[in-house]
Amino acid sequence: MKPEYNAGKNLKELMDAAAILYKDEMTMQAIADVLSLNPIKVRKLLITAGVYESDTAKLVQQTFNTLRETQSYSAAVTSTMSALQLSRPSVTSYLPYEKGVYFPEEAEAANISAGAERQRHYRAVVVLKKDPCEENLWKCVVAFRGYKFKTMSGLPFTYTLKKGREDEFTKELWIDRREDSKSLAWSSVLLAYHNIGKIGEVVDRPKALGDIRGVSYIYGLFYRFGLIDVPDEVKEKMAKR
């Protein structure tokens, strides 16, 4: 559960920000860059806020609203597609948001629901296990920032990522355990990764991955990512709340 998550509040904050920037005559792309969204979602936000108008948007909304009087939302979208010869994404992109905004993978966990966060983790792990490589390992690291991991002894920890000048995550994990924070270099993670014998094999202790700084944390990451398995007694410690 994430009691701090509020889809309505997040949507309103994004709408307000997009509307202000749009009134300052910023382009869709520029607003998208500021809000870490794509231009189509920015347009949808502006439509929801009631500050964006175009002939196409007006036609789609009028057609949809008329059909919506007698049809379900999904059916009205389908009928609008047929009437205007548009694709489903095109139709929905000109309709206001009803529930909330779907955030990109780079969005902070606090901005998405618990369900969306679980799906993000699931997708990242599936991709990594299907195609184990450095690129997909990094995507997994990005997806799991803020997740509560456990070390072999059961001690909890999380990590955060920082962004550099190009607004991209720098490849350094900042481990937060209790009151201490320390950095874990991406090169250390890769060194341990290349020391894995076979994906999914049991690794009885962190040092088996190498004499690497921060390997106790890497051990916890790799187990959760599905890269390694651990002994049953270790699983019990990691599973305890």
ABEGO torsion letter per residue (X at the ends): XBAABBAAAAAAAAAAAAAAAAAAGBBAAAAAAAAGBBAAAAAAAAAAAGABBBAAAAAAAAAAAAAAAABBAAAAAAAAAAAAGBBAAAAAAABBBAAEBBBBAABBAAABBAAAAAAAAAAAAAAAAABBBAAAAAAAAAAABGBBBBBAAGBBBBBBBBBBAAGBBBBBBBBBBEABBBBBBAAAAAAAAAABABBGBBBABAAAAEBBBGAAAAAAAAAAAGABBBBAAAAAAAABX
